Amino acid sequence: MTFLPPRAGLVGRVSELNLALSALARGVGVALVGHEGVGKTSVARELAARLDPRRTCVVWLTATDAGRQVPFAALAALMPASSCADVTVVLPAVREALRARAGSRRLVLVVDDAHLLDGPSAAVLLGLAGEAQLVLTICAGAAQPDAVRTLWKDGYLDRVDLDPFDDADTGRLVAALVGGDVAAPTAQMLHQWTRGNAFYLTELVRAGLLDRALRERSGLWWWQAPLVVPPTLAELLDRQLNHLDAAARDALSAVALGAPLAVEVLERIVAPDVVVRLEDRGLLRAEAADGGQAGRLSLRFAHPMLGAAVRRRLSPARRRRVAAALLAARPSEPVHPGEVVLTALWQLDAGTAIDGGHLLDAADLVLHSDPALSLRLSEEAARRQPSALACVASASALVELGRPDEARAVLEKAAADASSVDDETQIAIALAGHRVWAERDPAGGQDELTRLLASTHDPAARADIGSLKALVHLFGGQTSAALEAADSVLADGTAGRRALLRAGLARAAALSLVGRTADALRAAGEVAAACVEDPAGLPYVRGMALAAVGLAQIWRTPAPDVPATHPQSGRWPTPSDRDLAGLEPTAWPLFDGYARRVAGDLPGAIKCLRVALVQQAGGEGLFRSEAATWLVLCLAEAGRVDEAEDVLRSTPPDAMAIVPGLSPWAAAGIAAARGERRRAIDLMAEAGAAARRAGCWLVEVGYLVHEAGIRGPAGAAEVAARLRAAVEHVDAPRLVAAAQATLAVASDPDDGTSLIEHVDRLERLNMPRHALGVVRAAEAMGNPVRAVRAATGTGSLTARESEIAGLAASGLTDREIAERLVLSVRTVESHLARVYRKLPVRSRRQLREALRR
């Protein structure tokens, strides 16, 4: 019997396979239990393959639904032709047949789909339990004969449950199937779509490779197409939908067009007993409605692919009729962003009258989660009610779809066709924005907006232009100018809703960059709240406001909230709205990568930022410069300098960046890693000057701390005066702690007690790399901080760190520890990183030895 890693098809089943092997090694049988498609049969085959055929005889039987009605059908291959249908006669006959096959070898009898056994066959199996080791595969939740249940319930067999894959195992299986690294958002999206079902996942990946929906970009595999039901799975899913009556098909069609659909809405379309029947059959599931209203339930499909299968079968006539029924059954006007989009789609499907403004609201809402749908809605709005706003919406969707030239053509044609001053102004604003966001020319766009502002006298239009100027200043690296422009718009009583949201967003982000993080939190919270109040509120504005909250938190708290994003696009932060996005939001890789870098997790940061750089290469890609720079720095600091140079060469920071000084900062990181200390210092001085010109005190302090680290303890005094002056303007506890530690090293590296206090403070703030920098700088000056810290006990583990260290040493994974202690996986990772540094150890094996000592 061999304990080896499983083949690619069994990725993620190592622990279950080893449990089963251990049972067989002890002479006990195994019941492999799990839902359809999780890989029970594959594990059973792998078990059989691991057994030495010279010592073990493996007999394989398969039960079927058809054979369930025939006594002893599953055992037919082992029964003499004249056997009667009596267990007391059949059991000895089967026993003799098995002994004849096994001879002197150990007998292992595998029964696949044992829950489908007929009762007499199951009784024979129970009778064989003492003579043969049984390996049964059983579908969880399915009805099974009493004898089969007795086998695992009464201890004849060890029960091994096979759960659906989690995100990590999904990623590993996809990587094994494609033969390369998989982008985390793709793994997360495929996990949601398949619910971790190994069979569904395997078939989906195979179809994706065949259709080129799965493609490799920048060394990672990405899913780049709408999610579908592969042909190999369509028949399986259709089996669950066949033989339904008309009312049941109407009910499923309604949920397919409106999920999550309130139960009371569906019961206005079909009788309540139809809904109950579909729920009992496992096709629909009810859950508490969003908002937690007492007694309110909404309905979804039991599996996402079922919904896709129903939509695929929908005829045009049924779609039209069901959509009309949904419109008639809805209780009120839309009160939720998802309802705005659904109502627009129902009206289109039903062929009823629809307001062009409603279509444009829906197009805005899905712009970043489904730009193809956004384009369809905006073009339909233009067809029904031509307007400048419809052209602008179509152009935005085209940019997100990677078609910027077509977007400019749409806007230029709209400008030529404009029939009013207001339309001319709206299109001119959009063209200036296109030059900034799509063509990455903030200076040119700013010039166009300035000329437009000089020629426009309408107060509302001027406020729109002013708010856009604030954002362009922000993304052009002119932070102080952005803050001034935003304050001007917010003080203007004539500004409309969109202008106020833009200005508020620009102000929140600018406040973070200038170092006023507490003010930034309040400002960003106000913008997010304003978006929530309006059901058609732009989700990407609210998402950016939440990103501004996170940006402020990064330098205030050890574990900042990571903004969410749609797993398929991932370029923009979006609010956590699964009803609008269609999938559960995931962590925004750009922000997550930066937060991990600040926390000292370079491998995690590199992984996230590689993903972010690919994401930011599409659409508007507002943060492409930041993604490239942060990835370059992380690679250089991790010693992967050649990779860092490749990234900087292929994707250099450009004129569009909210952080000033990115180009010299990235180059300085590479120079420092190459040992070119003088060049790195000069480049950091250039970056610091750019931040100072922009009024970015927070960024300048970060650059000065970085420069001091390159200079080393002897040269840190060279930046001390500038750092001391800049940090006075910054309200950001984590960054201030790093700056004060740097100043302490520069002013008095011999004061061991003071330095130890700085090191401990940085570790409490989850800034281990900065803490280590202080330790190394002090020791370079002859101050043995590490030894003093150990002697005074300052480096001992906290209660939480001790708890997590003990669980890790016992063999639990980070995810298992997080679930047991009700923490996030990232929090567990951060605690363990500090434990490893304090002890010091580098692996769980060393951790066990250290704790034992």
LINQUIKA-V920978 format. One record per residue. N is the residue number from 0. OMEGA is omega in radians with two decimals (999 if undefined). NEAR is the number of other ideal C-beta (glycine too) atoms within 12 Angstrom. D_LAST is the distance of its C-alpha to the last C-alpha in Angstrom with 1 decimal. Layout:
N&OMEGA&NEAR&D_LAST, N&OMEGA&NEAR&D_LAST
This chain:
0&-2.99&26&35.6, 1&3.08&16&33.7, 2&-3.10&18&30.7, 3&3.04&14&31.6, 4&-3.11&18&31.8, 5&3.08&31&35.1, 6&-3.06&21&38.2, 7&-3.11&21&39.2, 8&-3.11&25&41.0, 9&3.07&35&37.9, 10&3.14&33&35.6, 11&-3.13&39&33.5, 12&-3.09&39&33.7, 13&-3.07&22&30.8, 14&3.14&25&28.9, 15&3.13&37&32.2, 16&-3.14&38&33.3, 17&3.06&26&30.2, 18&3.14&27&30.5, 19&3.11&46&34.1, 20&3.13&33&33.4, 21&3.11&20&30.9, 22&3.14&30&33.6, 23&3.12&39&36.1, 24&3.12&24&33.9, 25&3.13&15&33.6, 26&-3.11&22&37.4, 27&3.05&27&37.6, 28&-3.04&40&39.7, 29&2.95&44&38.8, 30&3.11&43&40.5, 31&-2.99&45&39.9, 32&3.09&38&40.9, 33&-3.14&35&41.6, 34&-3.11&30&44.4, 35&3.05&32&47.0, 36&-3.09&31&45.9, 37&3.07&37&42.1, 38&-3.12&40&42.1, 39&-3.11&42&42.2, 40&3.13&33&44.7, 41&3.10&32&42.8, 42&3.11&41&39.7, 43&3.11&43&41.9, 44&3.13&27&43.5, 45&3.08&36&40.2, 46&-3.12&43&39.1, 47&-3.12&31&42.4, 48&-3.13&25&42.0, 49&-3.07&30&38.7, 50&-3.10&29&40.3, 51&-3.09&17&41.8, 52&3.10&16&45.5, 53&-3.09&10&46.1, 54&-3.03&17&44.1, 55&3.04&29&44.5, 56&3.14&26&47.6, 57&3.07&31&47.2, 58&-3.04&33&50.2, 59&3.06&27&50.3, 60&3.12&38&52.5, 61&3.06&26&53.1, 62&-3.14&37&54.5, 63&3.13&21&56.8, 64&-3.14&19&58.4, 65&-3.11&13&61.8, 66&-3.10&24&61.0, 67&-3.08&25&59.7, 68&-3.06&17&63.4, 69&3.14&21&64.0, 70&3.07&26&62.8, 71&-3.12&34&60.6, 72&-3.09&28&60.9, 73&-3.07&42&57.3, 74&-3.01&37&57.8, 75&-3.09&26&61.2, 76&-3.10&22&59.9, 77&-3.04&34&58.9, 78&3.00&31&62.0, 79&-3.07&18&65.3, 80&-3.07&9&68.2, 81&-3.08&9&69.8, 82&3.07&25&66.9, 83&-3.07&17&67.9, 84&-3.14&22&66.1, 85&-3.08&16&64.6, 86&-3.08&28&60.8, 87&3.09&16&61.6, 88&-3.07&21&63.5, 89&-3.08&33&61.3, 90&3.12&31&58.0, 91&-3.14&22&59.0, 92&3.12&28&60.7, 93&3.13&37&57.6, 94&-3.14&28&55.4, 95&3.13&19&57.8, 96&3.13&27&57.9, 97&3.12&33&54.1, 98&3.12&22&54.0, 99&3.12&17&56.6, 100&-3.03&23&54.6, 101&-3.04&25&51.3, 102&-3.14&14&52.8, 103&-3.10&12&49.9, 104&3.05&21&47.3, 105&-3.09&27&44.9, 106&3.02&33&46.6, 107&-3.12&41&45.0, 108&3.13&44&47.4, 109&3.07&39&46.7, 110&-3.14&48&48.7, 111&-3.10&30&48.7, 112&-3.08&32&49.6, 113&3.10&44&49.6, 114&3.14&38&50.4, 115&3.13&32&53.9, 116&2.96&43&54.6, 117&-3.06&32&57.8, 118&-3.14&28&57.4, 119&3.11&34&58.7, 120&3.12&44&56.5, 121&3.12&39&53.4, 122&3.08&29&54.6, 123&3.14&44&54.8, 124&3.10&50&51.3, 125&3.12&35&50.0, 126&-3.14&29&51.9, 127&-2.99&39&50.2, 128&-3.12&33&46.6, 129&-3.05&17&46.3, 130&-3.13&25&47.5, 131&2.99&39&46.3, 132&-3.08&40&43.0, 133&2.98&47&44.1, 134&-3.10&48&42.8, 135&2.92&54&44.5, 136&-3.02&47&44.6, 137&3.11&42&45.5, 138&-3.13&29&46.4, 139&3.09&24&44.6, 140&-3.13&15&47.1, 141&3.05&24&50.0, 142&-3.12&18&52.0, 143&3.12&32&51.2, 144&-3.14&29&52.8, 145&-3.10&19&51.6, 146&3.10&32&50.8, 147&3.12&40&48.4, 148&-3.14&26&46.7, 149&-3.08&23&46.4, 150&-3.13&40&44.7, 151&-3.10&34&41.6, 152&-3.07&18&41.9, 153&2.98&16&42.1, 154&3.05&14&39.3, 155&-3.13&30&41.4, 156&2.95&39&39.6, 157&3.11&30&36.2, 158&3.08&29&37.0, 159&-3.12&36&35.3, 160&3.08&27&36.4, 161&3.14&39&37.0, 162&3.01&23&36.9, 163&-3.14&29&38.7, 164&2.95&37&36.8, 165&-3.11&27&35.2, 166&-3.06&31&35.8, 167&3.14&23&33.1, 168&3.06&35&34.3, 169&3.12&38&37.8, 170&-3.14&34&37.1, 171&3.13&31&35.6, 172&3.12&41&38.5, 173&3.12&44&41.1, 174&3.12&28&39.4, 175&-3.10&29&39.6, 176&-3.11&30&43.3, 177&3.13&32&44.4, 178&3.12&14&42.3, 179&3.13&22&40.9, 180&-3.11&25&38.8, 181&3.08&40&40.1, 182&-3.09&38&40.5, 183&3.12&39&38.4, 184&3.11&43&41.5, 185&3.10&45&43.2, 186&-3.13&40&40.3, 187&-3.13&35&40.3, 188&3.13&41&44.1, 189&3.08&50&44.3, 190&3.13&38&41.6, 191&-3.06&35&43.8, 192&-3.10&41&47.0, 193&-3.05&43&45.8, 194&3.09&32&43.3, 195&3.13&36&40.8, 196&-3.02&37&43.3, 197&-3.13&43&42.5, 198&3.10&32&46.1, 199&-3.09&41&47.6, 200&-3.14&47&45.2, 201&-3.13&34&46.0, 202&3.12&30&49.8, 203&3.14&44&49.6, 204&3.12&40&47.9, 205&3.11&23&50.4, 206&3.12&28&53.2, 207&3.09&33&51.7, 208&-3.12&23&51.6, 209&-3.09&16&55.1, 210&-3.09&19&56.5, 211&2.96&14&54.5, 212&3.04&26&53.0, 213&-3.11&34&49.7, 214&3.13&22&49.8, 215&3.07&22&47.6, 216&3.10&22&47.5, 217&3.07&28&45.5, 218&3.13&21&43.2, 219&3.08&32&42.5, 220&-3.07&33&44.4, 221&2.96&37&46.2, 222&-3.02&42&48.4, 223&3.13&27&51.6, 224&3.04&23&54.1, 225&3.10&21&54.8, 226&-3.03&31&52.7, 227&2.98&29&54.9, 228&-3.13&31&55.1, 229&-3.14&33&55.2, 230&-3.12&18&58.2, 231&3.13&21&56.1, 232&-3.06&33&54.8, 233&-3.11&26&58.0, 234&3.12&16&59.6, 235&-3.13&23&56.6, 236&3.14&35&56.6, 237&3.12&21&60.4, 238&-3.14&16&60.3, 239&-3.06&28&58.8, 240&3.13&33&61.6, 241&3.06&17&64.6, 242&3.04&11&66.9, 243&3.12&24&66.2, 244&-3.04&17&69.3, 245&-3.13&17&70.7, 246&3.13&23&69.2, 247&3.11&31&65.7, 248&3.08&28&66.2, 249&-3.13&34&67.4, 250&3.13&44&64.3, 251&3.11&46&61.9, 252&3.13&42&63.9, 253&3.11&47&63.7, 254&3.11&41&59.9, 255&-3.13&39&59.8, 256&-3.01&40&61.9, 257&-3.09&41&60.3, 258&-0.07&37&56.7, 259&-3.04&35&55.2, 260&3.14&44&58.5, 261&-3.11&38&59.1, 262&-3.09&36&60.0, 263&3.08&23&63.1, 264&-3.13&35&64.3, 265&-3.12&40&64.0, 266&2.98&25&65.7, 267&-3.12&23&68.7, 268&3.12&36&69.0, 269&-3.13&34&68.4, 270&-3.13&18&68.5, 271&-3.11&18&65.3, 272&3.09&15&65.2, 273&3.13&29&64.9, 274&-3.14&34&61.7, 275&-3.11&21&60.3, 276&3.14&20&61.2, 277&3.08&39&59.4, 278&3.12&26&56.3, 279&-3.13&15&56.5, 280&3.11&21&56.8, 281&3.11&17&53.6, 282&3.12&34&55.5, 283&3.02&37&54.9, 284&3.13&27&52.2, 285&3.09&28&52.7, 286&3.13&22&50.3, 287&3.14&18&50.6, 288&3.11&26&52.8, 289&-3.10&22&51.4, 290&3.04&15&51.6, 291&3.13&11&50.7, 292&-3.08&14&54.2, 293&3.05&8&54.4, 294&-3.11&13&55.8, 295&-3.13&20&56.2, 296&3.00&27&55.0, 297&-3.04&32&55.2, 298&3.01&36&55.3, 299&3.01&34&53.6, 300&3.14&39&53.6, 301&3.08&30&50.9, 302&-3.09&32&50.0, 303&-3.11&35&50.9, 304&3.07&37&52.6, 305&3.12&37&55.0, 306&3.10&36&56.3, 307&3.12&30&56.9, 308&3.11&32&58.6, 309&3.14&40&60.9, 310&-3.14&33&61.8, 311&-3.10&25&62.6, 312&-3.06&24&65.1, 313&3.05&26&66.8, 314&3.12&16&70.4, 315&-3.11&14&72.1, 316&3.12&15&74.3, 317&3.12&25&71.5, 318&-3.12&29&69.4, 319&-3.09&22&72.3, 320&-3.11&25&73.1, 321&3.11&38&69.5, 322&3.10&34&69.0, 323&3.12&25&72.2, 324&3.12&30&71.0, 325&3.11&37&67.7, 326&-3.14&33&69.7, 327&-3.05&18&71.9, 328&-3.08&28&69.1, 329&-3.01&30&66.8, 330&-3.04&20&67.0, 331&3.05&13&67.3, 332&-3.11&15&66.9, 333&3.12&30&63.5, 334&-3.06&23&61.0, 335&-3.14&30&57.9, 336&3.12&39&57.5, 337&3.14&33&57.0, 338&3.09&36&60.2, 339&-3.12&37&62.1, 340&-3.11&39&61.3, 341&-3.13&39&62.0, 342&3.10&38&65.3, 343&-3.14&39&66.4, 344&3.11&35&65.6, 345&-3.12&36&67.4, 346&3.09&32&70.5, 347&-3.12&31&70.6, 348&-3.09&32&70.2, 349&-3.14&27&72.8, 350&3.13&18&75.2, 351&3.10&21&75.8, 352&-3.11&13&76.6, 353&-3.13&28&73.6, 354&3.14&22&73.3, 355&3.12&28&72.3, 356&3.09&22&70.2, 357&3.12&33&68.1, 358&-3.13&39&67.6, 359&3.04&38&66.5, 360&3.13&35&64.0, 361&3.13&43&62.5, 362&3.10&44&62.5, 363&-3.05&44&60.6, 364&-3.10&47&58.0, 365&-3.05&43&57.1, 366&-3.04&44&57.6, 367&3.09&43&53.9, 368&-3.12&42&52.8, 369&-3.08&31&56.0, 370&3.10&37&58.2, 371&3.09&25&60.5, 372&3.11&32&61.3, 373&3.12&40&61.7, 374&3.12&33&64.3, 375&-3.10&27&66.1, 376&-3.11&40&66.4, 377&3.11&45&67.5, 378&3.07&28&70.1, 379&3.08&31&71.4, 380&3.13&35&71.6, 381&3.13&29&73.6, 382&-3.08&18&75.9, 383&-3.03&24&76.7, 384&-3.06&21&76.8, 385&3.14&23&76.7, 386&3.08&28&75.1, 387&-3.11&37&73.3, 388&3.12&33&70.1, 389&3.10&37&70.2, 390&3.13&43&70.5, 391&3.14&39&67.6, 392&3.12&42&65.4, 393&3.14&43&66.4, 394&3.13&44&65.6, 395&3.14&39&62.1, 396&3.12&41&61.4, 397&3.09&34&62.8, 398&3.14&39&60.4, 399&3.11&40&57.4, 400&3.12&29&58.7, 401&-3.12&22&58.7, 402&-3.04&22&62.5, 403&3.14&28&63.1, 404&3.08&17&66.5, 405&3.14&24&67.8, 406&3.11&36&66.5, 407&3.13&28&68.4, 408&3.10&20&71.5, 409&-3.11&34&71.4, 410&-3.13&39&71.1, 411&3.08&21&73.9, 412&3.11&20&76.2, 413&3.11&35&75.5, 414&3.14&26&76.4, 415&-3.09&16&79.7, 416&-3.05&19&80.5, 417&-3.07&25&79.6, 418&3.14&15&82.5, 419&3.12&16&81.4, 420&-3.13&17&79.9, 421&3.11&20&77.0, 422&3.12&25&76.2, 423&-3.13&25&76.6, 424&-3.14&32&74.1, 425&-3.13&36&71.5, 426&3.12&36&71.8, 427&3.08&34&71.7, 428&-3.13&45&68.5, 429&3.12&41&67.0, 430&3.08&38&68.2, 431&3.09&38&66.6, 432&3.12&40&63.3, 433&3.13&38&63.6, 434&3.14&34&63.9, 435&-2.94&36&60.7, 436&-3.07&36&58.4, 437&-3.10&35&59.8, 438&3.01&26&61.1, 439&-3.14&31&58.4, 440&-3.11&24&60.9, 441&-3.11&36&60.1, 442&3.13&23&62.6, 443&3.10&24&65.4, 444&3.12&34&64.7, 445&3.10&34&64.7, 446&3.13&19&68.1, 447&3.14&29&69.5, 448&3.12&39&68.3, 449&3.10&24&69.7, 450&-3.13&18&73.1, 451&3.13&33&73.0, 452&-3.13&30&72.2, 453&-3.08&12&75.2, 454&-3.07&17&77.5, 455&-3.10&25&76.3, 456&3.13&15&77.7, 457&-3.06&22&76.4, 458&-3.12&18&73.8, 459&3.12&25&71.6, 460&3.12&33&71.7, 461&3.10&29&70.8, 462&3.08&34&67.8, 463&-3.13&39&66.7, 464&-3.13&43&67.1, 465&3.14&41&65.4, 466&3.10&42&62.3, 467&3.07&47&62.1, 468&3.12&40&62.5, 469&3.12&42&59.5, 470&3.14&47&57.3, 471&3.04&43&58.8, 472&-3.10&42&58.0, 473&-3.09&47&54.4, 474&3.00&44&54.0, 475&3.10&40&55.8, 476&3.14&37&53.2, 477&-2.94&36&55.6, 478&-3.12&42&53.5, 479&3.12&32&55.6, 480&3.11&32&58.7, 481&-3.14&42&57.1, 482&-3.14&36&56.3, 483&-3.13&24&59.8, 484&3.14&38&61.5, 485&3.13&43&59.4, 486&-3.13&26&60.2, 487&3.13&27&63.9, 488&-3.09&39&64.0, 489&3.11&31&62.2, 490&-3.09&17&64.7, 491&-3.10&24&67.6, 492&-3.10&13&69.0, 493&-3.06&20&70.6, 494&3.08&31&67.4, 495&-3.06&23&67.0, 496&-3.09&23&63.9, 497&3.13&33&62.7, 498&3.14&35&63.2, 499&3.13&33&61.3, 500&3.12&44&58.3, 501&-3.09&42&58.3, 502&3.12&42&58.6, 503&3.12&39&55.9, 504&3.13&48&53.5, 505&-3.12&47&54.3, 506&-3.12&41&53.9, 507&-3.13&48&50.5, 508&-3.13&47&49.1, 509&3.12&48&50.8, 510&3.08&42&49.4, 511&-3.06&45&45.8, 512&3.10&48&46.7, 513&3.05&41&48.3, 514&-3.14&37&45.3, 515&-2.97&33&46.6, 516&3.12&38&44.0, 517&3.08&23&44.7, 518&3.14&26&48.4, 519&3.12&41&47.5, 520&3.14&32&45.6, 521&-3.10&23&48.7, 522&-3.14&36&51.1, 523&3.10&41&49.3, 524&3.12&27&49.0, 525&3.12&27&52.7, 526&-3.14&41&53.5, 527&-3.14&37&51.3, 528&3.14&22&53.0, 529&3.12&26&56.4, 530&-3.10&35&55.7, 531&-3.07&27&54.6, 532&-3.07&16&57.9, 533&-3.12&25&60.0, 534&3.09&29&59.6, 535&3.13&36&60.8, 536&-3.04&32&58.4, 537&-3.09&39&57.1, 538&-3.12&45&53.6, 539&3.05&44&52.7, 540&3.10&43&53.6, 541&3.11&42&51.4, 542&3.11&44&48.6, 543&3.07&42&49.1, 544&3.09&42&49.0, 545&3.06&40&45.6, 546&3.08&44&44.5, 547&3.03&43&45.7, 548&-3.14&39&43.6, 549&3.12&39&40.5, 550&3.10&48&41.4, 551&-3.11&41&41.6, 552&-3.09&32&38.3, 553&-3.09&39&36.4, 554&3.14&42&36.7, 555&-3.02&33&36.4, 556&-3.13&29&33.5, 557&-3.10&29&30.0, 558&-3.11&28&31.0, 559&3.06&38&34.7, 560&3.12&30&36.8, 561&3.13&35&37.6, 562&-3.14&40&41.3, 563&3.09&36&42.4, 564&3.06&45&44.7, 565&-3.02&41&46.8, 566&-3.07&37&44.8, 567&3.13&38&47.8, 568&3.02&45&49.0, 569&-3.10&47&46.1, 570&-3.06&41&48.0, 571&2.92&42&48.5, 572&3.13&46&46.4, 573&3.08&43&48.0, 574&-3.11&38&47.7, 575&-3.07&28&45.8, 576&-3.10&36&49.0, 577&-3.13&27&48.7, 578&-3.12&34&52.3, 579&-3.05&40&53.6, 580&-3.10&36&51.3, 581&3.10&32&51.4, 582&3.09&34&47.7, 583&3.08&26&44.6, 584&3.11&34&43.8, 585&-3.12&36&40.7, 586&3.14&38&38.7, 587&-3.03&44&40.9, 588&-3.12&45&39.3, 589&-3.10&44&40.8, 590&-3.13&44&39.3, 591&3.13&44&36.0, 592&3.13&41&35.6, 593&3.13&38&36.4, 594&3.12&40&34.0, 595&3.10&36&31.2, 596&3.12&41&32.1, 597&-3.12&41&32.0, 598&3.07&39&28.5, 599&-3.13&33&27.4, 600&-3.07&32&27.3, 601&3.12&28&29.5, 602&3.11&22&29.3, 603&3.13&31&30.2, 604&-3.14&35&32.9, 605&-3.14&35&34.4, 606&-3.13&31&34.6, 607&-3.04&39&36.4, 608&3.01&45&38.6, 609&3.10&41&39.8, 610&-3.08&43&41.1, 611&-3.10&49&42.5, 612&3.08&43&44.5, 613&3.14&38&46.2, 614&-3.08&46&47.0, 615&3.10&39&48.4, 616&-3.13&28&50.6, 617&3.09&31&52.9, 618&3.12&34&55.2, 619&3.07&38&55.3, 620&-3.02&35&51.8, 621&-3.01&42&51.6, 622&-3.13&47&48.1, 623&-3.11&36&48.4, 624&3.12&38&48.1, 625&-3.12&42&44.9, 626&-3.13&47&43.3, 627&-3.09&43&44.2, 628&-3.11&44&43.0, 629&3.10&45&39.6, 630&3.10&49&39.1, 631&-3.11&45&40.2, 632&-3.13&46&37.8, 633&3.13&41&34.8, 634&-3.14&34&35.7, 635&-3.13&37&36.2, 636&3.09&32&33.0, 637&3.13&26&31.2, 638&-3.13&19&32.9, 639&-2.94&23&35.5, 640&-3.14&24&38.4, 641&3.09&17&41.0, 642&3.13&27&40.4, 643&3.13&36&40.7, 644&3.10&23&44.0, 645&3.13&22&45.3, 646&-3.11&38&44.7, 647&-3.14&34&46.3, 648&-3.06&15&49.2, 649&-3.09&19&49.9, 650&-3.13&32&49.3, 651&3.04&26&49.8, 652&-3.13&37&49.7, 653&-3.01&29&53.3, 654&-3.11&27&55.5, 655&-3.13&38&54.1, 656&3.11&39&50.8, 657&3.11&43&49.9, 658&3.13&42&47.5, 659&3.05&45&49.6, 660&-3.07&38&48.7, 661&-3.08&41&46.8, 662&3.11&29&48.4, 663&3.12&34&47.5, 664&3.13&42&44.0, 665&3.13&42&43.4, 666&3.12&34&45.0, 667&3.12&39&43.0, 668&3.12&43&39.7, 669&-3.14&37&40.9, 670&3.13&31&42.2, 671&3.13&32&38.9, 672&3.10&29&37.0, 673&-3.10&21&39.7, 674&3.14&14&39.3, 675&-2.94&20&42.7, 676&-3.10&21&41.7, 677&3.12&17&45.2, 678&-3.13&21&46.4, 679&3.14&34&43.4, 680&3.14&30&44.1, 681&3.13&21&47.8, 682&3.11&31&47.1, 683&3.08&42&44.8, 684&3.09&29&47.5, 685&3.11&26&49.9, 686&3.13&41&47.7, 687&3.13&37&47.3, 688&3.11&23&51.1, 689&3.12&29&51.7, 690&-3.12&41&49.4, 691&3.13&27&51.2, 692&-3.12&20&54.6, 693&-3.09&34&53.6, 694&-3.11&29&52.5, 695&-3.12&42&48.9, 696&-3.12&40&47.0, 697&-3.14&44&43.7, 698&-3.13&44&44.0, 699&3.11&41&45.0, 700&3.10&41&42.0, 701&3.12&44&39.7, 702&-3.13&44&41.7, 703&3.08&43&41.4, 704&3.11&46&37.6, 705&-3.14&41&37.5, 706&3.12&42&40.0, 707&3.11&43&38.1, 708&3.11&37&35.0, 709&-3.14&41&37.3, 710&-3.07&32&38.9, 711&-3.04&27&35.7, 712&-3.10&35&35.0, 713&-3.10&17&38.1, 714&-3.10&24&40.4, 715&3.14&37&39.0, 716&-3.11&24&41.6, 717&-3.12&22&44.3, 718&-3.00&35&43.5, 719&-3.08&28&42.5, 720&3.14&17&46.0, 721&-3.13&31&46.6, 722&-3.12&39&43.2, 723&-3.14&24&43.7, 724&-3.07&19&47.1, 725&-3.04&34&46.1, 726&3.10&33&43.1, 727&-3.09&18&45.4, 728&-2.95&29&47.0, 729&3.04&39&43.9, 730&-3.08&26&42.6, 731&-2.96&41&39.4, 732&-3.09&29&36.2, 733&-3.14&39&33.8, 734&3.10&41&36.1, 735&3.11&34&37.0, 736&3.11&34&33.4, 737&3.13&43&33.2, 738&-3.13&46&36.5, 739&3.08&35&35.6, 740&3.10&46&32.4, 741&3.11&47&34.6, 742&3.12&36&37.2, 743&3.10&38&34.6, 744&-3.10&45&33.6, 745&-3.03&36&37.3, 746&-3.06&24&38.4, 747&-3.11&22&35.7, 748&3.14&32&32.8, 749&-3.10&19&32.1, 750&-3.05&22&31.3, 751&-3.10&29&27.5, 752&3.13&20&27.3, 753&-3.12&24&29.7, 754&3.10&39&28.0, 755&3.12&31&24.6, 756&3.11&24&26.5, 757&3.14&40&28.1, 758&-3.13&44&24.9, 759&3.13&30&23.5, 760&3.13&28&26.9, 761&3.12&39&27.0, 762&3.09&40&23.7, 763&3.14&26&24.9, 764&3.11&34&28.0, 765&3.08&37&26.2, 766&-3.01&44&27.3, 767&-3.13&37&24.3, 768&3.08&34&26.5, 769&3.12&38&28.5, 770&3.13&40&25.5, 771&3.09&30&24.3, 772&3.10&34&27.9, 773&-3.14&46&28.0, 774&-3.10&38&24.9, 775&3.12&24&26.4, 776&3.14&36&29.8, 777&-3.11&37&28.6, 778&3.07&25&26.8, 779&3.10&21&29.9, 780&3.08&27&31.8, 781&3.14&14&29.5, 782&-3.08&28&27.6, 783&-3.06&20&23.8, 784&-3.08&39&22.9, 785&-3.11&25&19.5, 786&3.14&17&18.5, 787&-3.10&24&20.4, 788&3.12&31&18.9, 789&-3.10&18&15.3, 790&-3.12&15&16.6, 791&3.11&17&18.5, 792&-3.11&12&15.9, 793&-3.08&27&18.3, 794&-3.12&26&16.0, 795&-3.09&19&13.8, 796&3.01&28&14.2, 797&-3.13&18&17.4, 798&3.14&12&17.8, 799&3.13&21&19.2, 800&3.11&31&16.6, 801&-3.14&22&13.9, 802&-3.11&23&16.3, 803&3.12&36&17.1, 804&3.13&34&13.6, 805&3.14&26&12.9, 806&3.11&30&16.3, 807&3.14&37&15.9, 808&-3.14&28&12.8, 809&3.08&18&15.0, 810&3.14&15&17.6, 811&3.05&23&20.1, 812&3.10&23&22.1, 813&-3.13&28&22.8, 814&3.14&22&26.2, 815&3.09&20&24.9, 816&-3.13&32&22.6, 817&-3.14&24&25.6, 818&-3.11&16&27.8, 819&-3.07&19&25.6, 820&-3.12&23&25.1, 821&3.08&10&28.7, 822&3.00&23&27.7, 823&3.12&21&29.1, 824&3.13&29&27.2, 825&3.12&29&27.6, 826&3.09&27&25.8, 827&3.14&31&22.8, 828&-3.13&32&22.9, 829&3.11&36&23.1, 830&-3.13&38&20.2, 831&3.10&38&17.9, 832&3.12&37&19.4, 833&3.10&39&18.4, 834&-3.12&37&14.8, 835&-3.14&30&14.7, 836&-3.05&32&16.3, 837&-2.96&32&14.2, 838&-0.36&29&10.7, 839&3.11&20&12.5, 840&-3.11&25&12.5, 841&-3.10&15&15.7, 842&3.10&16&15.3, 843&3.10&26&14.1, 844&3.09&15&12.7, 845&3.11&19&10.5, 846&3.12&32&9.8, 847&-3.14&19&8.6, 848&-3.13&14&6.2, 849&3.13&24&5.1, 850&3.11&24&5.4, 851&3.10&14&3.8, 852&999&10&0.0
